[in-house]
Amino acid sequence: MNNLSTVNAEISIVPIGTSDTSIGKEIAAAYDAIRNIKNLKKVTLTPMSTQVESDNLEDIFQAILAAHNSAKSVGAKRVISIIRIDERLDKPNTLDEKVQSVKTKVS
């Protein structure tokens, strides 16, 4: 793979079939599973998703699978995973650099 490649992804899971309306337990399990993927460069929890950064797509797919499966392992009867992946091949482009680029353009 191109050594300039940066892969950013946003992972959001929706556990269904839990015991009540709170999904914090399932989200915590998914976030913890993602944090345990060794080669991810950055993992950021946001109110609506978890953002991850890596040098390769395989680590991103591993994080998605870990998040999805972890929600099932703590009791969700159904899991919907919503994924957005941005793979840039011409130059490295981290999550922080993306945010900074927008901030420099805001008046």
C-alpha positions in Angstrom: 0.0 0.0 0.0 1.1 3.6 -0.7 3.0 4.9 2.4 1.2 8.2 2.0 -2.2 6.7 2.5 -4.3 7.8 5.5 -7.5 6.1 6.2 -10.1 7.9 8.4 -13.4 6.4 9.4 -16.5 7.2 11.4 -18.1 4.2 13.1 -21.6 4.4 14.6 -23.5 1.5 15.9 -27.1 1.3 16.8 -27.9 -1.6 19.2 -31.4 -2.8 19.1 -33.2 -5.2 21.5 -31.6 -4.0 24.7 -33.3 -4.1 28.1 -34.2 -0.3 28.1 -33.8 2.9 26.1 -30.2 3.5 27.3 -27.5 2.1 25.0 -24.5 3.3 27.0 -23.4 -0.2 27.9 -23.3 -1.4 24.3 -21.6 1.8 23.1 -19.0 1.5 25.8 -18.3 -2.1 24.8 -17.9 -1.0 21.2 -15.6 1.9 22.0 -13.5 -0.3 24.2 -13.2 -2.9 21.5 -12.1 -0.3 19.0 -9.5 1.1 21.4 -8.0 -2.4 21.6 -7.2 -2.5 17.9 -3.4 -2.2 18.1 -2.5 -0.3 14.9 -5.0 2.4 15.0 -3.2 5.8 15.2 -6.1 7.7 16.8 -9.5 6.8 18.3 -11.8 9.7 19.2 -15.2 9.2 20.9 -17.8 11.8 19.9 -21.4 12.1 21.0 -22.7 10.4 17.8 -19.8 8.1 16.7 -16.3 7.0 17.1 -13.7 8.3 14.7 -10.6 6.3 13.9 -7.4 6.9 11.9 -5.0 4.3 10.5 -2.4 3.8 7.8 -4.4 1.0 6.3 -7.9 -0.1 5.5 -7.5 -3.5 7.2 -7.2 -2.0 10.6 -10.4 0.1 10.0 -12.3 -3.0 9.0 -11.0 -4.8 12.1 -12.3 -1.9 14.3 -15.7 -2.0 12.6 -16.0 -5.8 13.2 -14.9 -5.4 16.8 -17.4 -2.7 17.5 -20.3 -4.5 15.9 -19.5 -7.8 17.6 -19.0 -6.2 21.0 -22.4 -4.7 21.0 -23.9 -8.2 20.4 -21.7 -9.7 23.1 -23.2 -7.5 25.8 -26.8 -8.2 24.9 -28.0 -6.4 21.8 -30.3 -8.6 19.8 -29.7 -6.6 16.6 -27.0 -4.2 15.6 -27.0 -1.6 12.8 -23.5 -0.3 11.9 -23.1 2.9 10.0 -19.7 3.5 8.5 -18.1 6.3 6.6 -14.5 5.7 5.3 -12.2 8.3 3.8 -9.0 6.9 2.2 -6.7 9.6 0.9 -3.8 8.3 -1.3 -2.0 11.4 -2.4 -0.8 12.6 1.0 -1.3 11.9 4.7 -4.4 13.7 6.1 -5.1 13.1 9.7 -8.4 13.8 11.5 -6.7 16.7 13.3 -5.4 18.1 10.1 -8.9 18.0 8.6 -10.4 20.0 11.5 -7.5 22.5 11.4 -7.9 23.0 7.7 -11.6 24.0 8.2 -10.8 26.2 11.2 -8.3 28.2 9.1 -11.0 29.0 6.6 -13.6 30.1 9.1 -13.8 33.9 9.3 
